[in-house]
């Protein structure tokens, strides 16, 4: 599975099998990147320390002034150049399959947790995007060096055992600022996520959801409710994580964490059940 946007369909076990294969390929890609990076590093170090030998040998080769003394230098030069080219190609190829580990782990964990509440043979629709959020396709304002980005990287659709149709999405929000300095650019990123939980209940299982806000209670600790709208049998909740400040691990505020998404889903479902219980008591 490449670092790209993927649209997958299948029952929970089929999707988990696809993701397990992707995880194996991801680990292999990470090893290949280490190999490619090592070859690149060795080639660069060799060029740095042996550049007089390399330059002299190449000059002798182009001037056709070959002898036993320059033959060794030409061989060393060939080895270093091969290491540079080979290392670059291996690293570049492996990078195409090196997936975002947090995103992959989140999707796997969510599917495993939800599988108990899903019909085992029913098809799910999964869209997952492993590309980096702060890139041109997701630019909202500014430019790629200093701008705001919004990437819808996860969408999961299906139906629970109680007949509720669901659509769960995550959008990653990034604010990026680049400071240009002589010793290298300094990049600051603020990263947060928006969770979108859209449920359409069965009339036989739940009453009208118009008053669900009265029964939701407080959102989970790492989330805040941006909006909750309900009409008829449908409720759509938008929950926000905090934005991780620059140089802070986004996972510390719940970004791209399975627990965050599941807590958000439980928050909405708990409101549904309280609303239903209130209707029964009435």
Residue, then its C-alpha position, 0 to 999 in steps of 0.5 A: x500500500x503506497x503513501x496515497x489516498x486509498x478507497x477500500x471496501x469489505x467486511x471488518x475482517x477483510x479490511x483488517x487483513x488488508x491493513x495487516x498486509x500494509x503493516x508488513x509492507x510498511x515495516x519492510x519499507x522502513x528497513x529499506x529506508x535504513x539501508x538506503x540511508x546508510x548507503x547514502x551516508x557512506x557515499x557522502x562520507x567517502x566523498x567528503x574525506x576522499x574527494x582529492x582521490x576521486x577528483x584526481x582519478x576522474x581527471x585521469x580517466x577523462x584525460x586517458x592518463x591511466x596507470x596502476x596508481x589511478x586504477x585504485x582511485x577509479x575503483x574507489x570512485x565507482x564504488x562511492x558513486x554506486x553507493x550514492x546512486x543506489x542508496x538514493x534509489x532504494x531510499x526513494x522507492x521505500x519512502x513510497x511505501x513507508x506509511x504513517x504509523x500512527x494513522x495505520x495503527x488508529x485505523x486497525x485499532x478502531x476496526x478491531x474495537x468496532x467489529x464487535x458491534x458490526x454485522x460480520x458479513x456486511x460491507x464497510x467503506x473505508x477511505x484512508x489517506x497516508x499523505x502528509x497534511x501540510x502539502x499542496x493538495x490540502x492547502x487552504x490559505x497562504x502557501x506551502x511554507x506559511x499557510x493553513x492546511x485541512x486534510x480529510x484523511x479518514x472516512x469510515x461508513x457502515x451500519x451497526x448491529x442496532x441498525x444505525x448507519x454511521x459515517x466517521x471522519x477525521x480531518x487534520x488541521x495544520x498551521x505552518x510557519x517557516x522562518x528562513x535562517x542562514x543555518x537552515x530553515x526553522x519550521x513551526x507547526x500547530x496540529x489539531x484534528x476535527x472529528x465528524x460523527x454522523x449517525x442515522x438511527x432506525x426509528x424502531x430503535x431510537x426516538x426522534x433525536x431533536x433533543x439529544x443535546x440535553x442528554x449528551x453531557x460533557x465531552x471527553x477530556x481531550x475533545x470539545x464539541x464544536x457543534x451537534x446538530x440533530x434532525x429527525x433520526x439523524x445527528x451530526x457531531x463535530x468534535x475538536x482536539x486541541x492544537x499541539x503547539x510547535x515541537x510538541x508531540x500531537x499525540x499528547x493532545x489526542x491527534x491521530x489516536x484511536x482512543x480519541x475517536x472512540x471516546x468521541x463516538x461513545x460520547x454521542x452514543x451515550x447521548x442516544x441511549x440516555x435519550x431513549x431511556x428518557x423516552x421509555x420512562x416518560 
